[in-house]
Amino acid sequence: PESIVSAFLGKGGEDITALRKATGVWKLAVKGADLAMKGAPLGTDLASQRLHFWAEGKPDSIEHFRPQLEKRLEAIHGQIKARLEELGGEWSVEQEKELVKANRMADERQHQRRRREQADRDRPP
């Protein structure tokens, strides 16, 4: 899988829907940065880079959900680990390129924002 989020959701959201139905929770949401998004700037807030799960349901459904979630995440981590081992060192080179690109894009956005702010200050009232 390219990311934990995409692996967790499944094609067309079928995996997250199946987990929700199997555990009996009414609502299941996933929030957090998808670090595999190409060109996306990385947040400076570490909490925004974590994956958060929100489940609503009866207390027994939530209790049933927790071990199922852990089991699913363990399987996803196993898939990712196997993929990284398969790629060897080439994945880290690719990640470094993506990080440089994301940082460059963030710097450019900040530079554009500063230019707009300066233009606004220079504009007569």
N, C-alpha and C positions, 0 to 999 in steps of 0.2 A: 504493500500500500504506500501511497505517496504521503499520507499523513494519518495521524491517529483519528482526526475528525472524520475524514472520508471513509476510513475503515470502519469506524463505529457506526456511522449513518447507514452505510451500505448503498448499493445501487438503488437510486430512486427512493431512498429512505426506508427500504424494506427491512434492514437489520434493526434499526431503532424502533420501528413499528412492531416488529416481532417481539423484541425485548419488552416493550411496553405492554403488549397483550399477554405475553407469557407470565409476567409478574403481577399483572392486575393494576398497575398504576394508571391513573387517569391522564396524566400529562407528564411528558418527559422532554426536557429541553437540554441542549448542550450549548455552552457559551465559552468562548475563549479564542485566542489567536490560533489560526491555522498556519503553522510555521512553514508549511510546504507551498503556500501561495507565492507564486513567482513574482518578484518585484515588489512585494508588499513591505512597507517599512516596519521595522521591529519597534514595538513600544518600549519605552524606558521603564514602565511600571511592570515589575515582574509578575504581579497578580494578573495583569491583562494577557500575559503569555501562557498562563496555565489554562488547563481545561476544567471547566466547571459543569457539573450535572445538577439539574433541578428536577425533582420528581414529586408529583402530587398524587396522593391516594390514601387509602385507609392505612392505618399503622401496620397491619400485618402485610399489606402489599409492599410497603416501603421496606420492611424487614426482609421480605423475600427478594426485593430488588437489589439490595446491597451486595449479597454474595454473587448474584448473577452478573452485576456490573463488574465486580472484581474479576470474575472468571473471563468475561469478554475482553476486558482490558489486558489481562494476562496473555490471552491468545493473540491480541493485536501486537503487543510488545514482542512476542515470539516471532510473528511474521516480519516485523520491522527488523529485528535482530538478524534473522536469517537473510533478509534482503541486503542489509549492510555488510554482512560477512561475504555474501555473493559478490558485491561490488568492490570489496577490498578498499584500498586507499582512494580510489577514484571518487567516492561519494563525498569525502571531505573537501576535495578540490572543488567540486561542483557547489557545495554549500558555501565555501569561501567566496566563490564568484557571485553567488546570489546575495550574500551579505554585502559585498562591496557595491553591487548594483542597487540594492535597497537603500543603503546609506547614501549613495550618490543621489538617488531620487529624493530622499528626505531632505538632503542639503539643498537641492534645487528648489523644492517647494518652500523651504524656509527663506531662501534668497528671494523668490518671487513675492512672498508675503511681505518681506521687508521693503521691497521696491514699491509695492502697492501702498503700504503704510506711509512711506516717504512721499509718494506722489499725492496722497491724501493730505498730508501736512503742508505740502508746497502749494496746494490748490487754494486760491483766494476764496474767502467766505462768501 
